[in-house]
């Protein structure tokens, strides 16, 4: 049996809102030690989502035996809208389930809402992603990165990320002209999440689809910082930390033909 | 114009 209780429904709501425009169907893998993990690739095979909700994400978590919950995220999203952000949210599944029970409890009123979501058999390819050495790692406020991704999408289909030891530069070239934003590393002692940290082994210059970056920055609601790991001619990793665990996006770059 | 790569080509199926 699975029983996972979130202190606030808003955490799962934000996570599902961050991924459901990229993937519609995915398997939630549940286990006692790892909590709930998800790996899913978007239909265009450009973006991969790796989610890890450790048991620490939950106020209470038990999973007596490993199980896989095949979920339609659009349907799950409809049910999650029924609860309030502050509610307790509990996911309950029996062994070999054909449905997932979702329970909202209002903390102040004696109100309990229960929903049952039908599960699906989902065939999905799982990719092995080894921890590799990256050429660069940037940690910056997620709001800043989100603004760049949203603003530059109106100018160009692509966004270039150029990292040197001294700076990270975001650059877009489109029909109407071009633009760039440069950030230099700095440490904000009063507000550490406002700091910008650049670790560089080798400079990189990579280009990504603006559409996918716009999907990725939907997760900015989950964490005030984002870590971007870049390696020449390889997929980039965009990571948002959860209270315990992470939401990662792996995005294939664009190359010149 | 740069060409979009397929992510799956970078990794192996588990």
Boltz contact constraints between the chains, C-beta under 6 A:
constraints:
  - contact:
      token1: [A, 45]
      token2: [B, 6]
      max_distance: 6.0
  - contact:
      token1: [A, 45]
      token2: [B, 7]
      max_distance: 6.0
  - contact:
      token1: [A, 45]
      token2: [B, 8]
      max_distance: 6.0
  - contact:
      token1: [A, 46]
      token2: [B, 7]
      max_distance: 6.0
  - contact:
      token1: [A, 48]
      token2: [B, 7]
      max_distance: 6.0
  - contact:
      token1: [A, 125]
      token2: [B, 13]
      max_distance: 6.0
  - contact:
      token1: [A, 126]
      token2: [B, 14]
      max_distance: 6.0
  - contact:
      token1: [A, 127]
      token2: [B, 11]
      max_distance: 6.0
  - contact:
      token1: [A, 128]
      token2: [B, 12]
      max_distance: 6.0
  - contact:
      token1: [A, 128]
      token2: [B, 14]
      max_distance: 6.0
  - contact:
      token1: [A, 129]
      token2: [B, 11]
      max_distance: 6.0
  - contact:
      token1: [A, 207]
      token2: [B, 2]
      max_distance: 6.0
  - contact:
      token1: [A, 209]
      token2: [B, 4]
      max_distance: 6.0
  - contact:
      token1: [A, 235]
      token2: [B, 7]
      max_distance: 6.0
  - contact:
      token1: [A, 235]
      token2: [B, 10]
      max_distance: 6.0
  - contact:
      token1: [A, 252]
      token2: [B, 5]
      max_distance: 6.0
  - contact:
      token1: [A, 252]
      token2: [B, 7]
      max_distance: 6.0
  - contact:
      token1: [A, 254]
      token2: [B, 2]
      max_distance: 6.0
  - contact:
      token1: [A, 254]
      token2: [B, 4]
      max_distance: 6.0
  - contact:
      token1: [A, 255]
      token2: [B, 2]
      max_distance: 6.0
  - contact:
      token1: [A, 255]
      token2: [B, 3]
      max_distance: 6.0
  - contact:
      token1: [A, 256]
      token2: [B, 2]
      max_distance: 6.0
  - contact:
      token1: [A, 257]
      token2: [B, 3]
      max_distance: 6.0
